[in-house]
Amino acid sequence: MNTADLGLPVDVPSTALFTDQYELTMLRGALEAGTAERRSVFEVFTRRLPNGRRYGVVGGTGRVLDAVENFRFDAGVLDFLREREIADAKTLEWLAGYRFSGDVWGYPEGEVYFPGSPIMRVEGTFAECVLLETVILSILNHDSAIAAAASRMSSAAGDRPLIEMGARRTHELAAVAASRAAYVGGFATTSDLAAGFRYGIPTVGTSAHAFTLLHDSERDAFQAQVNTLGRGTTLLVDTYDVAEAVRTAVEVAGTGLGAVRIDSGDLLLVAHRVRQQLDELGATDTKIIVTSDLDEYAIASLAAAPVDAYGVGTQLVTGSGHPTSSMVYKLVARAESADPDAPLVPVAKKSSGGKTSVGGRKWAARRLDAYGVAEAEVIGTGPVPADLADRQLLVELVKGGEVVAREPLDAARDRHAAARAGLPMSATQLSRGEPVIPTEYAHGASGS
């Protein structure tokens, strides 16, 4: 389904101004110079992973496809550009008919990536490709950061489900994107109804401390919630005294109480005490859910605790300390003329300070060892070696301006689980380290 066509409340009229002004001034200059129609190849990649991270996770690919389809310059947008004198008459006329007609290849959503990986490749004329730089980067940088944090958290949680509940900790539209990326990274549910509405992610939610405080007693609050939501609901037990709340919760709901939630205190200690108390009261099937500013390290520290699920908010939607993936969008090849048959020439920025780019239209493949475990990310230009032909990572996403790879979100979620499982075991260790597999360059390509 193309969510850009649904007209949902979280949509915007157009993505055309989700861009930086210099993209339009470059277009204007290229139209004037006669170079705008030169065939070009741009690539998205990152030169390094966030400090200490062992792998990255591709998030947001589906949202990029929607954004490219919705990249249109309507009358209001054109008037804005005219009034600000950002675009001249020639450029405005060109923009009025803008429709991306090129090709996009990329790592499929949920796949893992490493420094230098050509995460997305955009091909077409310089003019049509350069305009997409900012919107593509804003989506991939944000969503990949959240997906990577979610992946680390879901790995630390093991088989215990994770609930995304960070909507109140970020921008309202970023919250929807974060829920989507978290689901790709391994979260099971979200509290954000807009994410459930737009992307079909399972939603959950019961009550906050305010509901307990509203009532004359904790018992009254629990009774009201059970009357409304049934005995299988989750009761919040840390508003006053935890032990007393657990006892009251079981008295009100019976031993069939679905779960209790703990949102404060020493979670390891409290969880053990609550589990013992629930079992003594006969509520042996009642689950324990913990929240309270968790991150992957806190989740890992609770591995031995009798916890059944985790709710995560702030640390997830801020990328657990790394809110961006530092991806860039660089021109790596272009034709010497506007002739559609003109050959592509590799181009690359040459600079110091770790910002050197690698020229040429690239392929990527993941080499496996004798046990089927990833041992290197191989990137090159030119022909793909025969032994890597069936290990290529880029797939066609857009062909001739038409999206050809839209997929259910569950496909990306399943892909990520498989990709992470194919990495060396040290990939899921939370200790800081270098990328879990090295990046190797073939056919004369070299990285920095």
Buried (B, 14 or more C-beta within 10 A) or exposed (E): EEBBEEEEEBBEEBBBBBBEEEBBEBBBEBBEEEBBBBBBBBBBBBBEBBEEBBBBBBBBBBBBBBBBBBBBBEEEBBEEBBEEEBBEEEBBEBBEEBEBEBBBBBBBBBBBBBBBBBBBBBBBBBBBBBBBBBBBBBBBBBBBBBBBBBBBBBBBBEEBBBBBBBBEBBEEEBBBBBBBBBBBBBBBBBBBBBBBBBBBBEBBBBBEBEBBEEBEEBBEBBBBBBEEBEBEBBBBBBBEEBEEBBBBBBEBBBEEBBBBBBBBBEBBEBBBBBBEBBEEBEBEEBBBBBBBEBBBBBBBBBEEBBBBBBBBBBBBBBBBBBBBBBBBBBBBBBBEBBEEEEEBEBBBEEEEEEEBBBBBBBBBBBBBEEEEBBBBBBBBBEEBBEEBEEBEBBBEBBEEBEBEBBBEBEBBBEBBBEBBEBBBEEBBBBEEEEBBBEBBBBBEBEBB
